[in-house]
Amino acid sequence: MFALLAGGSGSAWARDLSKQERDLCTWGAGIAATAQQYKLAGLTLYGARNKLQARRFPQQWMRISALGITEQTYDSPSRLRPESVRQVYYEGCTRHELARR
């Protein structure tokens, strides 16, 4: 029940953010979920970094951020499913963005 309440409160926070801030959190959450998927599949950090290097990013800063998010994900002992990682990252990002104000 607590997880349900926590999940609902995250969406309330997200409504207070600008579209750009929500999009940024959604993008980062997607990168974290992909990194977790790679990690659980047994891909090494080196392999995950190579896959990211091959991707095209619309903004130059996105590549460096994606590499950082991927490293943090690999450093974590978490074995959560990628969907859970996506949700946790998004909620943490929205809290951070609101706190920055």
DSSP file (Angstrom, degrees, kcal/mol; ACC not computed):
  #  RESIDUE AA STRUCTURE BP1 BP2  ACC     N-H-->O    O-->H-N    N-H-->O    O-->H-N    TCO  KAPPA ALPHA  PHI   PSI    X-CA   Y-CA   Z-CA
    1    1 A M     >        0   0    0      0, 0.0     4,-2.1     0, 0.0     5,-0.2   0.000 360.0 360.0 360.0 -40.2    0.0    0.0    0.0
    2    2 A F  H  >  +     0   0    0      1,-0.2     4,-3.0     2,-0.2     5,-0.2   0.912 360.0  53.0 -60.0 -41.9    2.8    2.4    0.8
    3    3 A A  H  > S+     0   0    0      1,-0.2     4,-2.4     2,-0.2    -1,-0.2   0.872 107.8  52.1 -61.2 -36.3    4.4    1.9   -2.6
    4    4 A L  H  > S+     0   0    0      2,-0.2     4,-1.9     1,-0.2    -1,-0.2   0.918 111.7  45.5 -66.0 -42.7    1.0    2.8   -4.2
    5    5 A L  H  X S+     0   0    0     -4,-2.1     4,-1.9     2,-0.2    -2,-0.2   0.911 113.2  49.6 -66.4 -41.7    0.8    6.0   -2.1
    6    6 A A  H  X S+     0   0    0     -4,-3.0     4,-1.4     1,-0.2    -2,-0.2   0.899 110.0  51.4 -64.3 -40.4    4.4    6.9   -2.9
    7    7 A G  H  X S+     0   0    0     -4,-2.4     4,-1.0    -5,-0.2    -1,-0.2   0.884 109.4  50.2 -64.3 -38.4    3.8    6.3   -6.6
    8    8 A G  H  X S+     0   0    0     -4,-1.9     4,-1.1     1,-0.2     3,-0.2   0.865 106.9  53.6 -68.8 -35.6    0.8    8.6   -6.6
    9    9 A S  H  X S+     0   0    0     -4,-1.9     4,-1.8     1,-0.2    -1,-0.2   0.821 100.6  61.9 -70.4 -28.9    2.6   11.4   -4.9
   10   10 A G  H  X S+     0   0    0     -4,-1.4     4,-2.0     1,-0.2    -1,-0.2   0.877 101.5  51.5 -63.2 -37.3    5.3   11.4   -7.5
   11   11 A S  H  X S+     0   0    0     -4,-1.0     4,-1.4    -3,-0.2    -1,-0.2   0.834 105.3  55.9 -70.6 -30.4    2.8   12.2  -10.2
   12   12 A A  H  X S+     0   0    0     -4,-1.1     4,-0.6     1,-0.2    -1,-0.2   0.905 108.7  47.8 -66.0 -39.9    1.5   15.2   -8.2
   13   13 A W  H >< S+     0   0    0     -4,-1.8     3,-1.3     1,-0.2     4,-0.5   0.911 106.2  57.9 -64.2 -41.4    5.1   16.6   -8.0
   14   14 A A  H >< S+     0   0    0     -4,-2.0     3,-1.2     1,-0.3    -1,-0.2   0.833  97.5  61.2 -61.0 -32.2    5.5   16.1  -11.7
   15   15 A R  H 3< S+     0   0    0     -4,-1.4    -1,-0.3     1,-0.3    -2,-0.2   0.783  99.0  57.2 -66.3 -24.7    2.5   18.3  -12.5
   16   16 A D  T << S+     0   0    0     -3,-1.3    -1,-0.3    -4,-0.6    -2,-0.2   0.597  94.8  85.8 -80.7 -10.5    4.3   21.2  -10.8
   17   17 A L  S <  S-     0   0    0     -3,-1.2     2,-0.1    -4,-0.5    77,-0.0  -0.503  85.3-106.3 -89.1 157.9    7.3   20.9  -13.1
   18   18 A S     >  -     0   0    0     -2,-0.2     4,-2.4     1,-0.1     5,-0.2  -0.350  34.1-107.5 -73.1 163.5    7.6   22.5  -16.5
   19   19 A K  H  > S+     0   0    0      1,-0.2     4,-2.9     2,-0.2     5,-0.2   0.900 121.5  53.8 -59.3 -41.0    7.4   20.3  -19.6
   20   20 A Q  H  > S+     0   0    0      2,-0.2     4,-2.2     1,-0.2    -1,-0.2   0.907 109.3  47.3 -61.7 -42.4   11.1   20.6  -20.2
   21   21 A E  H  > S+     0   0    0      2,-0.2     4,-2.2     1,-0.2    -1,-0.2   0.910 113.4  47.8 -66.8 -41.7   11.9   19.4  -16.6
   22   22 A R  H  X S+     0   0    0     -4,-2.4     4,-2.5     2,-0.2    -2,-0.2   0.913 111.5  50.8 -64.1 -42.0    9.5   16.5  -16.9
   23   23 A D  H  X S+     0   0    0     -4,-2.9     4,-2.6     2,-0.2    -2,-0.2   0.902 109.2  51.4 -62.3 -40.8   11.0   15.6  -20.3
   24   24 A L  H  X S+     0   0    0     -4,-2.2     4,-2.5     2,-0.2    -1,-0.2   0.925 112.0  46.1 -61.4 -45.4   14.5   15.7  -18.8
   25   25 A C  H  X S+     0   0    0     -4,-2.2     4,-2.3     1,-0.2    -2,-0.2   0.884 112.5  50.7 -66.1 -38.4   13.4   13.4  -15.9
   26   26 A T  H  X S+     0   0    0     -4,-2.5     4,-1.9     2,-0.2    -2,-0.2   0.910 111.0  49.0 -64.7 -42.3   11.7   11.0  -18.4
   27   27 A W  H  X S+     0   0    0     -4,-2.6     4,-2.1     2,-0.2    -2,-0.2   0.945 113.0  46.2 -62.4 -49.2   14.8   10.9  -20.5
   28   28 A G  H  X S+     0   0    0     -4,-2.5     4,-2.5     1,-0.2    -1,-0.2   0.878 110.7  53.3 -62.3 -38.6   17.1   10.2  -17.6
   29   29 A A  H  X S+     0   0    0     -4,-2.3     4,-2.4     1,-0.2    -1,-0.2   0.881 108.0  51.3 -64.3 -37.4   14.8    7.5  -16.2
   30   30 A G  H  X S+     0   0    0     -4,-1.9     4,-2.3     2,-0.2    -2,-0.2   0.897 109.7  49.1 -65.7 -40.6   14.8    5.8  -19.6
   31   31 A I  H  X S+     0   0    0     -4,-2.1     4,-2.5     2,-0.2    -2,-0.2   0.923 111.9  49.1 -63.5 -44.1   18.6    5.8  -19.7
   32   32 A A  H  X S+     0   0    0     -4,-2.5     4,-2.3     1,-0.2    -2,-0.2   0.905 111.3  49.3 -63.2 -41.7   18.7    4.3  -16.1
   33   33 A A  H  X S+     0   0    0     -4,-2.4     4,-2.2     2,-0.2    -1,-0.2   0.902 111.5  49.1 -65.0 -40.7   16.1    1.6  -17.1
   34   34 A T  H  X S+     0   0    0     -4,-2.3     4,-2.4     2,-0.2    -2,-0.2   0.917 111.0  50.0 -64.2 -42.6   18.1    0.7  -20.2
   35   35 A A  H  X S+     0   0    0     -4,-2.5     4,-2.6     1,-0.2    -2,-0.2   0.901 110.7  49.7 -62.5 -40.5   21.3    0.5  -18.1
   36   36 A Q  H  X S+     0   0    0     -4,-2.3     4,-2.8     2,-0.2    -1,-0.2   0.890 109.1  52.6 -65.6 -38.2   19.6   -1.7  -15.6
   37   37 A Q  H  X S+     0   0    0     -4,-2.2     4,-1.6     2,-0.2    -2,-0.2   0.926 111.0  46.7 -61.9 -45.0   18.4   -3.9  -18.4
   38   38 A Y  H  <>S+     0   0    0     -4,-2.4     5,-2.3     2,-0.2     4,-0.4   0.923 112.8  50.2 -60.8 -45.0   21.9   -4.3  -19.7
   39   39 A K  H ><5S+     0   0    0     -4,-2.6     3,-1.3     1,-0.2    -2,-0.2   0.925 111.2  47.0 -62.2 -46.3   23.3   -5.0  -16.2
   40   40 A L  H 3<5S+     0   0    0     -4,-2.8    -1,-0.2     1,-0.3    -2,-0.2   0.788 107.7  57.7 -67.6 -26.5   20.7   -7.7  -15.5
   41   41 A A  T 3<5S-     0   0    0     -4,-1.6    -1,-0.3    -5,-0.2    -2,-0.2   0.541 120.9-108.9 -80.1  -6.5   21.4   -9.3  -18.9
   42   42 A G  T < 5 +     0   0    0     -3,-1.3     2,-0.2    -4,-0.4    -3,-0.2   0.547  65.9 150.6  93.0   7.5   25.0   -9.6  -18.0
   43   43 A L      < -     0   0    0     -5,-2.3    -1,-0.3    -6,-0.2    -2,-0.1  -0.543  46.0-120.6 -72.2 136.7   26.5   -6.9  -20.3
   44   44 A T     >  -     0   0    0     -2,-0.2     4,-2.4     1,-0.1     5,-0.2  -0.280  20.1-110.8 -72.5 163.2   29.6   -5.4  -18.8
   45   45 A L  H  > S+     0   0    0      1,-0.2     4,-2.7     2,-0.2     5,-0.2   0.893 121.6  55.8 -59.3 -39.5   29.9   -1.7  -18.1
   46   46 A Y  H  > S+     0   0    0      1,-0.2     4,-2.1     2,-0.2    -1,-0.2   0.925 108.5  46.7 -58.7 -45.6   32.3   -1.5  -20.9
   47   47 A G  H  > S+     0   0    0      2,-0.2     4,-2.0     1,-0.2    -2,-0.2   0.891 112.1  50.2 -64.4 -40.4   29.8   -3.0  -23.3
   48   48 A A  H  X S+     0   0    0     -4,-2.4     4,-2.1     2,-0.2    -2,-0.2   0.906 109.8  50.8 -65.4 -41.3   27.0   -0.7  -22.1
   49   49 A R  H  X S+     0   0    0     -4,-2.7     4,-2.5     1,-0.2    -2,-0.2   0.900 108.9  52.0 -63.0 -40.1   29.3    2.3  -22.6
   50   50 A N  H  X S+     0   0    0     -4,-2.1     4,-1.4     1,-0.2    -1,-0.2   0.900 108.0  51.2 -63.6 -40.0   30.0    1.2  -26.1
   51   51 A K  H  X S+     0   0    0     -4,-2.0     4,-0.7     1,-0.2    -1,-0.2   0.903 111.8  47.4 -62.8 -40.5   26.3    0.9  -26.9
   52   52 A L  H >< S+     0   0    0     -4,-2.1     3,-0.9     1,-0.2    -2,-0.2   0.890 107.4  55.9 -67.8 -38.5   25.8    4.4  -25.6
   53   53 A Q  H 3< S+     0   0    0     -4,-2.5    -1,-0.2     1,-0.3    -2,-0.2   0.819 105.6  53.3 -63.1 -29.2   28.7    5.8  -27.6
   54   54 A A  H 3< S+     0   0    0     -4,-1.4    -1,-0.3    -5,-0.2    -2,-0.2   0.680  93.2  93.3 -79.7 -17.4   27.1    4.3  -30.8
   55   55 A R  S << S-     0   0    0     -3,-0.9     2,-0.5    -4,-0.7    -3,-0.0  -0.398  75.5-126.4 -75.6 152.1   23.8    6.1  -30.1
   56   56 A R        -     0   0    0     -2,-0.1    -2,-0.1     7,-0.0    -1,-0.1  -0.851  23.4-164.2 -97.0 134.4   22.9    9.5  -31.5
   57   57 A F        -     0   0    0     -2,-0.5     6,-0.1     1,-0.1     5,-0.0  -0.953  21.1-139.6-119.1 138.3   21.9   12.2  -29.0
   58   58 A P  S    S+     0   0    0      0, 0.0     2,-0.4     0, 0.0    -1,-0.1   0.803  91.5  43.0 -66.7 -28.3   20.1   15.4  -30.0
   59   59 A Q  S >> S-     0   0    0      1,-0.1     3,-0.8    -3,-0.0     4,-0.6  -0.922  78.8-133.2-119.7 144.7   22.2   17.4  -27.5
   60   60 A Q  H >> S+     0   0    0     -2,-0.4     4,-0.7     1,-0.2     3,-0.7   0.861 104.9  57.3 -64.0 -36.7   25.9   17.1  -26.8
   61   61 A W  H 3> S+     0   0    0      1,-0.2     4,-2.1     2,-0.2    -1,-0.2   0.728  92.3  72.5 -67.8 -21.1   25.5   17.1  -23.0
   62   62 A M  H <> S+     0   0    0     -3,-0.8     4,-2.8     1,-0.2    -1,-0.2   0.864  91.1  55.2 -65.6 -36.8   23.2   14.1  -23.2
   63   63 A R  H <X S+     0   0    0     -3,-0.7     4,-2.2    -4,-0.6    -1,-0.2   0.942 110.7  44.1 -62.3 -48.1   26.0   11.6  -24.1
   64   64 A I  H  X S+     0   0    0     -4,-0.7     4,-2.0     1,-0.2    -1,-0.2   0.902 115.4  48.7 -65.3 -41.3   28.0   12.5  -21.0
   65   65 A S  H  X S+     0   0    0     -4,-2.1     4,-2.7     2,-0.2     5,-0.2   0.912 110.0  51.7 -64.1 -42.2   25.0   12.5  -18.8
   66   66 A A  H  X S+     0   0    0     -4,-2.8     4,-2.3     1,-0.2    -2,-0.2   0.896 109.3  50.2 -62.7 -40.3   23.9    9.1  -20.2
   67   67 A L  H  X S+     0   0    0     -4,-2.2     4,-2.3    -5,-0.2    -1,-0.2   0.905 111.8  48.4 -64.2 -40.8   27.4    7.7  -19.4
   68   68 A G  H  X S+     0   0    0     -4,-2.0     4,-2.3     2,-0.2    -2,-0.2   0.915 111.5  48.5 -65.5 -43.9   27.2    9.0  -15.9
   69   69 A I  H  X S+     0   0    0     -4,-2.7     4,-2.2     1,-0.2    -2,-0.2   0.908 111.8  50.9 -61.9 -41.5   23.7    7.6  -15.3
   70   70 A T  H  X S+     0   0    0     -4,-2.3     4,-2.4    -5,-0.2    -2,-0.2   0.912 109.5  49.5 -64.2 -43.1   24.9    4.2  -16.7
   71   71 A E  H  X S+     0   0    0     -4,-2.3     4,-2.2     1,-0.2    -1,-0.2   0.916 111.1  49.5 -61.9 -43.1   27.9    4.2  -14.4
   72   72 A Q  H  X S+     0   0    0     -4,-2.3     4,-1.2     1,-0.2    -1,-0.2   0.892 110.6  51.0 -63.0 -38.9   25.8    5.0  -11.3
   73   73 A T  H  < S+     0   0    0     -4,-2.2     3,-0.4     1,-0.2    -2,-0.2   0.920 111.9  46.2 -65.1 -43.1   23.4    2.2  -12.3
   74   74 A Y  H  < S+     0   0    0     -4,-2.4    -1,-0.2     1,-0.2    -2,-0.2   0.838 109.1  55.7 -68.6 -32.3   26.2   -0.3  -12.7
   75   75 A D  H  < S+     0   0    0     -4,-2.2    -1,-0.2    -5,-0.2    -2,-0.2   0.750  91.6  90.2 -70.9 -23.4   27.7    0.8   -9.4
   76   76 A S  S  < S-     0   0    0     -4,-1.2    -3,-0.0    -3,-0.4     0, 0.0  -0.507  72.9-144.0 -75.1 139.2   24.5    0.1   -7.5
   77   77 A P        +     0   0    0      0, 0.0    -1,-0.1     0, 0.0    -3,-0.1   0.484  58.3 132.4 -78.5  -0.1   23.9   -3.4   -6.1
   78   78 A S        -     0   0    0      1,-0.1    -2,-0.0    -5,-0.1     7,-0.0  -0.176  39.3-173.4 -57.1 138.9   20.2   -3.1   -7.0
   79   79 A R        +     0   0    0      2,-0.0    -1,-0.1   -39,-0.0   -43,-0.0   0.032  37.0 141.6-116.7  21.5   18.6   -6.0   -8.8
   80   80 A L        -     0   0    0      1,-0.1   -40,-0.1     2,-0.1     5,-0.0  -0.207  61.1 -97.3 -60.7 154.7   15.3   -4.2   -9.4
   81   81 A R    >>  -     0   0    0      1,-0.1     4,-2.0     4,-0.0     3,-0.7  -0.413  36.0-110.3 -68.7 152.1   13.5   -4.7  -12.6
   82   82 A P  H 3> S+     0   0    0      0, 0.0     4,-2.5     0, 0.0     5,-0.1   0.832 117.9  56.9 -55.5 -35.4   14.2   -1.9  -15.2
   83   83 A E  H 3> S+     0   0    0      1,-0.2     4,-2.0     2,-0.2     5,-0.1   0.889 108.0  47.9 -64.5 -37.3   10.6   -0.6  -14.9
   84   84 A S  H <> S+     0   0    0     -3,-0.7     4,-2.7     2,-0.2     5,-0.2   0.891 110.4  51.0 -69.2 -39.4   11.1   -0.1  -11.2
   85   85 A V  H  X S+     0   0    0     -4,-2.0     4,-2.8     2,-0.2     5,-0.2   0.911 108.6  52.9 -62.8 -41.9   14.4    1.7  -11.8
   86   86 A R  H  X S+     0   0    0     -4,-2.5     4,-2.5    -5,-0.2    -2,-0.2   0.932 112.1  44.7 -58.1 -46.7   12.7    3.9  -14.3
   87   87 A Q  H  X S+     0   0    0     -4,-2.0     4,-2.6     2,-0.2     5,-0.2   0.925 113.9  48.2 -65.6 -46.0   10.1    4.9  -11.7
   88   88 A V  H  X S+     0   0    0     -4,-2.7     4,-2.4     1,-0.2     5,-0.2   0.919 113.8  47.5 -62.1 -44.0   12.5    5.4   -8.8
   89   89 A Y  H  X S+     0   0    0     -4,-2.8     4,-2.8    -5,-0.2    -1,-0.2   0.939 112.3  49.5 -62.6 -46.7   14.8    7.5  -11.0
   90   90 A Y  H  X S+     0   0    0     -4,-2.5     4,-2.5    -5,-0.2    -2,-0.2   0.920 112.2  47.3 -60.5 -45.0   11.9    9.6  -12.3
   91   91 A E  H  X S+     0   0    0     -4,-2.6     4,-2.1     1,-0.2    -1,-0.2   0.912 113.9  47.4 -64.6 -41.7   10.5   10.3   -8.8
   92   92 A G  H  X S+     0   0    0     -4,-2.4     4,-2.3    -5,-0.2    -2,-0.2   0.892 112.0  50.7 -64.8 -39.4   14.0   11.2   -7.5
   93   93 A C  H  X S+     0   0    0     -4,-2.8     4,-2.8     2,-0.2    -2,-0.2   0.914 110.0  48.7 -64.9 -43.6   14.6   13.5  -10.4
   94   94 A T  H  X S+     0   0    0     -4,-2.5     4,-2.2     2,-0.2    -1,-0.2   0.900 111.5  49.9 -66.1 -38.6   11.3   15.3  -10.0
   95   95 A R  H  X S+     0   0    0     -4,-2.1     4,-2.3    -5,-0.2    -1,-0.2   0.923 112.3  48.6 -62.6 -42.1   12.0   15.8   -6.2
   96   96 A H  H  X S+     0   0    0     -4,-2.3     4,-1.9     1,-0.2    -2,-0.2   0.928 110.5  49.9 -63.5 -45.4   15.4   17.1   -7.1
   97   97 A E  H  X S+     0   0    0     -4,-2.8     4,-0.6     1,-0.2    -1,-0.2   0.887 112.6  47.1 -62.9 -39.0   14.0   19.5   -9.7
   98   98 A L  H >< S+     0   0    0     -4,-2.2     3,-0.7     1,-0.2    -1,-0.2   0.879 111.1  51.5 -69.8 -36.8   11.4   20.9   -7.3
   99   99 A A  H 3< S+     0   0    0     -4,-2.3    -2,-0.2     1,-0.2    -1,-0.2   0.804 100.7  63.8 -68.3 -29.2   14.0   21.3   -4.6
  100  100 A R  H 3<        0   0    0     -4,-1.9    -1,-0.2     1,-0.3    -2,-0.2   0.768 360.0 360.0 -65.7 -24.5   16.3   23.2   -6.9
  101  101 A R    <<        0   0    0     -3,-0.7    -1,-0.3    -4,-0.6    -2,-0.2   0.499 360.0 360.0 -68.2 360.0   13.7   25.9   -7.2
